Amino acid sequence: MSSTEHTSLAPVEDDARLPVADPGLGEHVERYTDTDPAAARRAYRQVVTMFGLVPLLAIAFVVVYFAVPQDLWVPLLGTHWPLNNLLLGLTGGLAVLLVGLGAVHWARQLMSDHEMVEERHPATSDAATRAAFAEKVNAGVVDAGVSRRGMLLGSFGGALGILAVPALVTLADMGPWPTAAVRRETIEKTLWTEGEVVVNDVNAKPLRPEDLEIGQLVNAEPASLFDLNGHDYLTEKAKSALIVVRMDPNRIQIPESRRDWQVGGILAYSKICTHVGCPITLWEQQTHHVLCPCHQSTFDLGNSGVVVFGPAARSLPQLPLRVNAEGYLVAQSDFTVPVGPSFFERDSRNDYQEGDQ
């Protein structure tokens, strides 16, 4: 091709660009429920049966929730399953599944089966179009067969309505109402009591004062924790966890009100950060500071656990210690203030502040 020659793009005709003709609306094939009254009655009974089973499953869900113990386990597929959760999943899941299956079966077999083609139109509708839409909705209600098969709408509405009952019942799992009495017996109470032995949280070995060197930090728990299992074990471990440290008594500040809470410079504090509850173990021996790894709240264990940096607003709760007749470290009582992150309902007047005696 010479330099003077060039090519031009010829316009593509619609016939070349759209080689497949508009097929239009295909031949309509009648459904068997439209041609066979017996088949229509059978589909009708199937839909009503599916909707009718939903209330029974919802009632079974509620019965299982209250009657089956949560600590009951059954062997299944090579492992142990909590029976309560298994039955709740089966009854609740089947109820929702039957609502969906019933609605789909109703639409496919009993609602109107007229096919139509409608041209696209602008998104904005005028008054005449809205009026026409209302007429179509009314016609759709007629086509759905509600007027001729009265139990369809009633059973469908009942099936959907009864599903609210299991949902409301499960709201009880959010826990008891946090009254002052409930808080005292739950989140404000730990396993630590007078005489409870302090043990290493790894091997459950009781701690003696001579086991700790100056500058050492040990993660500890109450001895009675290891008598628990499952949910009770995890709950109590989260509340009762300790950090036990030994510092030079001459280099720390021990207020007069807490003079008998320590044993030769050995002090015990809650391991749970008072900000959002992260476990604390980042120990600085020289400064006597312990840091929270989550948000860098810093507490001075050499000064009754007061906050020296970070978002935490409360001192670390301190556990009073003594030595029992066998020479082991034991608690004098439970924590004097609630452990863990702050919450609106708690009383903060007993929290230790800088300068308190």
The 8 nearest C-alpha neighbors of each residue, nearest first, counted from 0:
[[1, 4, 2, 5, 3, 6, 7, 8],
 [2, 0, 3, 4, 5, 6, 7, 8],
 [1, 3, 4, 0, 5, 6, 7, 8],
 [4, 2, 1, 5, 0, 6, 7, 8],
 [5, 3, 1, 2, 0, 6, 7, 8],
 [4, 6, 3, 7, 2, 0, 1, 8],
 [5, 7, 8, 4, 9, 0, 3, 2],
 [8, 6, 9, 5, 10, 4, 11, 3],
 [9, 7, 10, 6, 11, 5, 12, 4],
 [8, 10, 7, 11, 12, 6, 15, 16],
 [9, 11, 12, 8, 13, 7, 16, 15],
 [12, 10, 9, 15, 16, 13, 14, 8],
 [11, 13, 15, 14, 16, 10, 17, 9],
 [14, 12, 16, 15, 17, 11, 18, 10],
 [13, 15, 17, 12, 18, 16, 11, 19],
 [16, 14, 12, 13, 18, 17, 11, 19],
 [15, 17, 13, 14, 18, 12, 11, 19],
 [18, 16, 14, 19, 15, 13, 20, 12],
 [17, 19, 15, 14, 16, 20, 13, 21],
 [20, 18, 17, 21, 22, 14, 16, 15],
 [19, 21, 22, 18, 17, 14, 23, 13],
 [20, 22, 23, 19, 24, 17, 18, 25],
 [23, 21, 20, 24, 25, 19, 26, 18],
 [24, 22, 21, 25, 116, 20, 26, 115],
 [25, 23, 22, 26, 116, 115, 114, 27],
 [24, 26, 27, 23, 22, 28, 114, 115],
 [27, 25, 28, 24, 23, 114, 29, 22],
 [26, 28, 25, 29, 114, 24, 113, 112],
 [29, 27, 26, 30, 25, 31, 112, 114],
 [28, 30, 27, 31, 33, 34, 112, 32],
 [31, 29, 33, 32, 28, 34, 108, 112],
 [30, 32, 34, 33, 35, 29, 38, 39],
 [31, 33, 39, 38, 35, 30, 34, 108],
 [34, 32, 30, 31, 35, 29, 39, 36],
 [33, 35, 31, 32, 36, 30, 29, 38],
 [34, 36, 32, 38, 37, 31, 33, 39],
 [37, 35, 39, 38, 40, 32, 34, 33],
 [38, 36, 40, 39, 35, 41, 32, 42],
 [37, 39, 41, 32, 35, 36, 40, 42],
 [40, 38, 32, 36, 42, 41, 37, 43],
 [41, 39, 43, 37, 38, 42, 44, 36],
 [40, 42, 38, 44, 43, 39, 37, 45],
 [43, 41, 45, 39, 44, 40, 38, 46],
 [42, 44, 40, 46, 41, 45, 39, 47],
 [45, 43, 47, 41, 42, 46, 48, 40],
 [44, 46, 42, 48, 43, 47, 41, 49],
 [47, 45, 101, 49, 43, 48, 44, 105],
 [46, 48, 50, 44, 49, 45, 51, 151],
 [49, 47, 51, 45, 46, 50, 44, 52],
 [50, 48, 46, 52, 51, 97, 47, 101],
 [49, 51, 47, 48, 53, 52, 158, 154],
 [50, 52, 48, 49, 53, 47, 54, 154],
 [53, 51, 55, 49, 50, 54, 48, 56],
 [52, 54, 94, 56, 55, 51, 50, 158],
 [55, 53, 57, 56, 52, 161, 58, 158],
 [56, 54, 58, 52, 53, 57, 59, 51],
 [55, 57, 59, 53, 90, 58, 54, 94],
 [56, 58, 54, 60, 59, 55, 53, 165],
 [59, 57, 55, 61, 60, 56, 54, 62],
 [58, 60, 56, 62, 57, 61, 63, 55],
 [61, 59, 57, 63, 58, 90, 62, 87],
 [60, 62, 64, 58, 59, 63, 165, 65],
 [63, 61, 59, 64, 65, 60, 66, 58],
 [64, 62, 66, 60, 67, 61, 65, 59],
 [63, 65, 61, 62, 66, 60, 67, 83],
 [64, 66, 62, 63, 67, 61, 68, 60],
 [67, 65, 63, 62, 64, 68, 61, 83],
 [66, 68, 63, 83, 65, 64, 69, 82],
 [69, 67, 70, 71, 66, 83, 65, 82],
 [68, 70, 83, 71, 67, 81, 82, 84],
 [69, 71, 68, 72, 81, 83, 82, 67],
 [70, 72, 68, 69, 82, 81, 73, 83],
 [73, 71, 81, 82, 80, 79, 70, 74],
 [72, 74, 80, 79, 82, 75, 81, 71],
 [75, 73, 79, 78, 80, 77, 72, 76],
 [74, 76, 78, 77, 79, 73, 80, 72],
 [77, 75, 78, 74, 79, 80, 73, 72],
 [76, 78, 75, 74, 79, 80, 73, 72],
 [79, 77, 75, 74, 76, 80, 73, 72],
 [80, 78, 74, 73, 75, 72, 81, 77],
 [79, 81, 73, 72, 82, 74, 75, 78],
 [82, 80, 72, 83, 84, 71, 85, 73],
 [83, 81, 85, 72, 84, 71, 80, 73],
 [82, 84, 86, 69, 85, 81, 67, 87],
 [85, 83, 87, 82, 86, 81, 88, 69],
 [84, 86, 82, 88, 83, 87, 81, 89],
 [85, 87, 89, 88, 83, 84, 90, 82],
 [88, 86, 84, 90, 89, 85, 60, 91],
 [87, 89, 85, 86, 91, 92, 90, 84],
 [88, 90, 86, 92, 87, 91, 93, 85],
 [91, 89, 56, 93, 87, 60, 92, 88],
 [90, 92, 94, 88, 93, 89, 87, 60],
 [93, 91, 89, 95, 94, 88, 90, 96],
 [92, 94, 96, 90, 95, 91, 89, 97],
 [95, 93, 53, 91, 97, 92, 96, 56],
 [94, 96, 98, 92, 93, 97, 91, 99],
 [95, 97, 93, 99, 94, 98, 92, 100],
 [98, 96, 100, 94, 99, 49, 95, 101],
 [99, 97, 95, 101, 96, 100, 50, 102],
 [98, 100, 102, 96, 97, 101, 103, 95],
 [101, 99, 97, 103, 102, 98, 104, 96],
 [100, 102, 46, 104, 98, 99, 103, 49],
 [101, 103, 105, 99, 100, 104, 98, 106],
 [104, 102, 106, 100, 105, 101, 107, 99],
 [105, 103, 101, 107, 106, 102, 108, 100],
 [104, 106, 102, 109, 103, 108, 107, 101],
 [107, 105, 110, 103, 104, 108, 109, 102],
 [108, 106, 104, 105, 103, 109, 110, 112],
 [107, 109, 105, 106, 104, 32, 110, 42],
 [108, 110, 105, 106, 107, 111, 143, 39],
 [111, 109, 143, 106, 142, 108, 112, 144],
 [110, 112, 142, 113, 143, 109, 139, 144],
 [113, 111, 110, 114, 30, 29, 107, 109],
 [112, 114, 111, 115, 27, 110, 142, 29],
 [115, 113, 112, 116, 27, 24, 111, 25],
 [114, 116, 113, 117, 24, 112, 118, 27],
 [117, 115, 118, 114, 24, 23, 119, 113],
 [116, 118, 119, 115, 120, 114, 24, 23],
 [119, 117, 120, 116, 121, 115, 23, 122],
 [120, 118, 117, 121, 122, 116, 123, 124],
 [119, 121, 118, 122, 123, 124, 117, 128],
 [122, 120, 123, 119, 124, 125, 118, 128],
 [121, 123, 124, 120, 119, 125, 128, 129],
 [124, 122, 121, 125, 120, 128, 126, 129],
 [125, 123, 128, 122, 129, 126, 121, 127],
 [124, 126, 128, 127, 129, 123, 130, 122],
 [127, 125, 129, 128, 130, 124, 131, 132],
 [126, 128, 130, 129, 125, 131, 124, 132],
 [129, 127, 131, 125, 130, 126, 124, 132],
 [130, 128, 132, 126, 131, 127, 133, 125],
 [129, 131, 127, 133, 132, 128, 126, 134],
 [130, 132, 128, 134, 129, 133, 127, 135],
 [133, 131, 129, 135, 134, 130, 128, 136],
 [134, 132, 136, 130, 135, 131, 137, 129],
 [133, 135, 131, 137, 132, 136, 138, 130],
 [134, 136, 138, 132, 137, 133, 139, 131],
 [137, 135, 139, 133, 138, 134, 132, 140],
 [136, 138, 134, 140, 139, 135, 133, 141],
 [137, 139, 135, 141, 136, 140, 134, 142],
 [140, 138, 142, 136, 141, 137, 135, 143],
 [141, 139, 137, 143, 138, 142, 136, 145],
 [140, 142, 138, 139, 143, 144, 137, 145],
 [141, 143, 111, 139, 144, 140, 110, 138],
 [144, 142, 110, 140, 141, 145, 139, 111],
 [143, 145, 142, 147, 146, 141, 148, 110],
 [146, 144, 148, 149, 147, 143, 152, 151],
 [145, 147, 144, 148, 149, 141, 140, 143],
 [146, 148, 144, 145, 149, 141, 143, 150],
 [149, 147, 145, 146, 150, 144, 151, 43],
 [148, 150, 145, 151, 146, 147, 152, 153],
 [151, 149, 153, 152, 154, 148, 47, 145],
 [152, 150, 154, 153, 149, 148, 155, 47],
 [153, 151, 155, 154, 150, 156, 145, 149],
 [152, 154, 150, 156, 155, 151, 157, 149],
 [153, 155, 157, 151, 156, 152, 50, 150],
 [156, 154, 152, 158, 157, 153, 50, 151],
 [157, 155, 153, 159, 158, 154, 160, 152],
 [156, 158, 154, 160, 155, 159, 161, 153],
 [157, 159, 155, 156, 161, 53, 50, 160],
 [160, 158, 156, 162, 157, 161, 155, 98],
 [159, 161, 157, 162, 158, 163, 156, 164],
 [160, 162, 163, 158, 164, 159, 157, 54],
 [163, 161, 164, 160, 159, 165, 57, 158],
 [162, 164, 166, 161, 165, 160, 167, 159],
 [163, 165, 167, 162, 166, 161, 168, 57],
 [166, 164, 168, 167, 163, 162, 169, 57],
 [167, 165, 163, 164, 169, 168, 162, 170],
 [166, 168, 164, 170, 165, 169, 163, 171],
 [169, 167, 165, 170, 166, 171, 164, 61],
 [168, 170, 171, 166, 167, 172, 165, 173],
 [171, 169, 172, 167, 168, 173, 166, 174],
 [170, 172, 169, 173, 168, 174, 175, 167],
 [173, 171, 174, 170, 169, 175, 168, 167],
 [174, 172, 171, 170, 175, 169, 176, 168],
 [173, 175, 172, 171, 176, 170, 177, 169],
 [176, 174, 177, 173, 171, 181, 172, 178],
 [175, 177, 178, 174, 181, 173, 182, 179],
 [178, 176, 181, 182, 175, 179, 180, 174],
 [177, 179, 181, 180, 176, 182, 175, 183],
 [178, 180, 182, 181, 183, 177, 344, 345],
 [179, 181, 183, 178, 182, 184, 177, 185],
 [180, 182, 178, 184, 183, 179, 177, 185],
 [183, 181, 185, 179, 184, 186, 180, 187],
 [184, 182, 187, 180, 181, 185, 188, 179],
 [183, 185, 181, 182, 188, 180, 187, 186],
 [186, 184, 182, 188, 187, 183, 181, 189],
 [185, 187, 182, 188, 183, 184, 337, 189],
 [188, 186, 337, 183, 185, 182, 184, 338],
 [187, 189, 185, 186, 184, 183, 190, 337],
 [190, 188, 191, 239, 238, 235, 333, 187],
 [191, 189, 192, 239, 221, 235, 188, 224],
 [190, 192, 333, 189, 195, 332, 221, 330],
 [191, 193, 332, 333, 195, 194, 190, 330],
 [192, 194, 332, 331, 330, 195, 191, 333],
 [193, 195, 329, 330, 331, 192, 196, 323],
 [196, 194, 329, 330, 192, 193, 191, 221],
 [195, 197, 329, 222, 221, 328, 194, 198],
 [196, 198, 221, 329, 328, 205, 220, 206],
 [199, 197, 205, 203, 204, 219, 206, 220],
 [198, 200, 219, 203, 204, 201, 202, 218],
 [199, 201, 219, 220, 203, 218, 202, 198],
 [202, 200, 199, 203, 204, 219, 218, 198],
 [201, 203, 204, 199, 200, 198, 205, 219],
 [204, 202, 199, 198, 200, 201, 205, 222],
 [203, 205, 198, 199, 202, 206, 200, 201],
 [206, 204, 198, 197, 199, 203, 327, 196],
 [207, 205, 198, 327, 328, 197, 204, 210],
 [206, 208, 327, 210, 209, 328, 326, 205],
 [209, 207, 210, 211, 206, 328, 327, 262],
 [208, 210, 207, 211, 212, 206, 326, 327],
 [211, 209, 207, 208, 206, 212, 205, 215],
 [212, 210, 209, 208, 215, 245, 213, 207],
 [211, 213, 215, 214, 245, 210, 209, 246],
 [212, 214, 245, 246, 215, 247, 211, 244],
 [213, 215, 284, 246, 245, 212, 216, 244],
 [214, 216, 212, 213, 244, 245, 211, 217],
 [217, 215, 244, 243, 242, 214, 218, 245],
 [216, 218, 243, 242, 219, 244, 215, 199],
 [219, 217, 242, 241, 200, 199, 243, 216],
 [218, 220, 199, 200, 241, 198, 242, 217],
 [219, 221, 240, 200, 198, 241, 197, 239],
 [222, 220, 197, 223, 224, 196, 198, 195],
 [221, 223, 224, 196, 198, 225, 197, 220],
 [224, 222, 225, 226, 221, 190, 227, 195],
 [225, 223, 222, 226, 221, 227, 232, 236],
 [224, 226, 227, 223, 222, 232, 203, 228],
 [227, 225, 224, 223, 228, 222, 232, 231],
 [228, 226, 232, 225, 224, 231, 229, 223],
 [229, 227, 232, 231, 230, 226, 225, 233],
 [228, 230, 232, 231, 233, 227, 234, 70],
 [229, 231, 233, 232, 234, 228, 235, 227],
 [232, 230, 234, 233, 229, 228, 235, 227],
 [231, 233, 228, 227, 229, 230, 235, 234],
 [234, 232, 236, 230, 231, 235, 237, 229],
 [235, 233, 231, 237, 236, 232, 230, 238],
 [234, 236, 238, 237, 232, 233, 239, 231],
 [235, 237, 233, 239, 238, 234, 240, 232],
 [236, 238, 234, 235, 239, 240, 233, 271],
 [239, 237, 235, 236, 240, 189, 234, 338],
 [238, 240, 236, 189, 235, 237, 220, 190],
 [241, 239, 220, 270, 236, 238, 237, 269],
 [242, 240, 269, 270, 219, 268, 218, 220],
 [241, 243, 218, 270, 268, 267, 217, 219],
 [242, 244, 267, 217, 216, 266, 241, 218],
 [245, 243, 216, 266, 265, 215, 217, 242],
 [244, 246, 265, 213, 264, 214, 215, 212],
 [247, 245, 213, 264, 214, 248, 265, 244],
 [246, 248, 249, 250, 264, 213, 251, 245],
 [249, 247, 264, 250, 251, 246, 263, 252],
 [248, 250, 247, 251, 252, 246, 264, 253],
 [251, 249, 247, 248, 252, 246, 301, 264],
 [250, 252, 301, 248, 249, 302, 253, 247],
 [253, 251, 302, 301, 254, 250, 303, 248],
 [252, 254, 258, 251, 257, 255, 302, 303],
 [255, 253, 356, 256, 257, 258, 252, 355],
 [254, 256, 258, 257, 356, 253, 259, 355],
 [255, 257, 356, 254, 258, 259, 355, 253],
 [258, 256, 260, 255, 254, 259, 253, 261],
 [257, 259, 255, 260, 256, 253, 254, 261],
 [258, 260, 257, 261, 262, 319, 320, 321],
 [261, 259, 319, 320, 257, 258, 321, 262],
 [262, 260, 266, 265, 320, 259, 264, 263],
 [261, 263, 265, 264, 321, 320, 266, 260],
 [264, 262, 265, 261, 248, 245, 208, 247],
 [263, 265, 248, 246, 245, 262, 247, 261],
 [264, 266, 245, 262, 261, 263, 244, 246],
 [265, 267, 261, 244, 243, 264, 245, 268],
 [268, 266, 243, 318, 242, 317, 241, 244],
 [269, 267, 317, 242, 241, 318, 316, 270],
 [268, 270, 241, 271, 316, 240, 315, 242],
 [269, 271, 241, 279, 240, 242, 278, 268],
 [272, 270, 278, 276, 339, 269, 277, 279],
 [273, 271, 276, 277, 274, 339, 278, 279],
 [272, 274, 340, 339, 311, 276, 313, 275],
 [273, 275, 311, 340, 272, 276, 310, 341],
 [276, 274, 340, 277, 273, 272, 339, 341],
 [275, 277, 272, 340, 271, 339, 273, 274],
 [276, 278, 272, 271, 275, 279, 293, 291],
 [279, 277, 271, 270, 272, 276, 280, 291],
 [278, 280, 291, 270, 271, 281, 272, 290],
 [279, 281, 282, 289, 278, 290, 291, 270],
 [282, 280, 290, 289, 279, 291, 283, 292],
 [281, 283, 289, 280, 284, 288, 290, 287],
 [284, 282, 288, 287, 286, 285, 289, 281],
 [283, 285, 287, 214, 286, 282, 288, 215],
 [286, 284, 287, 283, 214, 288, 282, 246],
 [285, 287, 288, 283, 284, 299, 301, 289],
 [288, 286, 284, 301, 283, 300, 285, 299],
 [287, 289, 299, 283, 286, 298, 300, 282],
 [288, 290, 282, 281, 298, 297, 283, 299],
 [291, 289, 297, 281, 295, 296, 292, 279],
 [290, 292, 295, 279, 296, 293, 294, 297],
 [293, 291, 295, 294, 290, 279, 281, 277],
 [292, 294, 291, 295, 277, 296, 278, 275],
 [293, 295, 296, 292, 291, 309, 310, 274],
 [296, 294, 291, 292, 290, 309, 293, 297],
 [295, 297, 309, 291, 308, 294, 311, 290],
 [298, 296, 290, 308, 307, 289, 306, 295],
 [297, 299, 306, 304, 305, 289, 288, 307],
 [300, 298, 288, 304, 301, 302, 305, 287],
 [301, 299, 304, 302, 303, 287, 288, 298],
 [300, 302, 251, 299, 287, 252, 303, 304],
 [301, 303, 252, 300, 299, 304, 305, 251],
 [302, 304, 300, 305, 301, 299, 253, 317],
 [305, 303, 300, 299, 315, 298, 314, 302],
 [304, 306, 314, 298, 299, 303, 302, 307],
 [307, 305, 298, 314, 308, 297, 299, 304],
 [306, 308, 297, 298, 305, 299, 309, 296],
 [309, 307, 297, 296, 306, 310, 298, 295],
 [310, 308, 296, 311, 295, 297, 294, 307],
 [309, 311, 296, 312, 274, 308, 294, 295],
 [312, 310, 274, 309, 296, 273, 313, 306],
 [311, 313, 310, 306, 274, 314, 273, 309],
 [314, 312, 311, 273, 315, 306, 350, 305],
 [313, 315, 305, 304, 306, 316, 351, 350],
 [314, 316, 304, 269, 317, 268, 313, 273],
 [317, 315, 269, 268, 338, 314, 336, 334],
 [318, 316, 268, 267, 315, 269, 319, 334],
 [317, 319, 334, 267, 268, 320, 316, 333],
 [318, 320, 260, 331, 330, 317, 332, 261],
 [321, 319, 330, 260, 261, 331, 329, 318],
 [320, 322, 329, 328, 262, 330, 331, 323],
 [321, 323, 328, 327, 326, 329, 324, 320],
 [324, 322, 326, 325, 327, 329, 328, 321],
 [323, 325, 326, 322, 327, 328, 321, 329],
 [326, 324, 323, 327, 322, 328, 207, 329],
 [325, 327, 323, 324, 322, 207, 328, 208],
 [328, 326, 207, 322, 323, 325, 206, 329],
 [327, 329, 322, 207, 197, 206, 321, 196],
 [328, 330, 196, 195, 194, 197, 321, 320],
 [331, 329, 320, 195, 194, 332, 193, 319],
 [330, 332, 193, 319, 320, 194, 321, 329],
 [333, 331, 193, 192, 330, 191, 334, 319],
 [332, 334, 191, 192, 335, 189, 318, 193],
 [335, 333, 318, 336, 317, 332, 316, 337],
 [334, 336, 333, 337, 316, 318, 317, 349],
 [337, 335, 334, 316, 338, 349, 350, 187],
 [338, 336, 187, 334, 339, 335, 188, 186],
 [339, 337, 316, 336, 269, 238, 187, 340],
 [338, 340, 273, 271, 276, 272, 341, 337],
 [341, 339, 273, 275, 274, 276, 272, 342],
 [340, 342, 273, 339, 274, 343, 345, 275],
 [343, 341, 344, 345, 340, 346, 339, 275],
 [342, 344, 345, 341, 346, 347, 340, 177],
 [343, 345, 342, 346, 179, 177, 178, 341],
 [346, 344, 343, 342, 347, 341, 337, 179],
 [345, 347, 348, 344, 349, 343, 350, 336],
 [348, 346, 350, 349, 345, 336, 313, 341],
 [347, 349, 350, 346, 351, 345, 336, 352],
 [350, 348, 347, 351, 336, 346, 335, 352],
 [351, 349, 347, 348, 352, 336, 314, 313],
 [352, 350, 314, 349, 355, 353, 305, 303],
 [351, 353, 355, 354, 350, 305, 314, 313],
 [352, 354, 355, 305, 351, 302, 303, 306],
 [353, 355, 352, 356, 254, 351, 302, 303],
 [356, 354, 352, 353, 351, 254, 256, 255],
 [355, 254, 256, 255, 354, 257, 351, 253]]
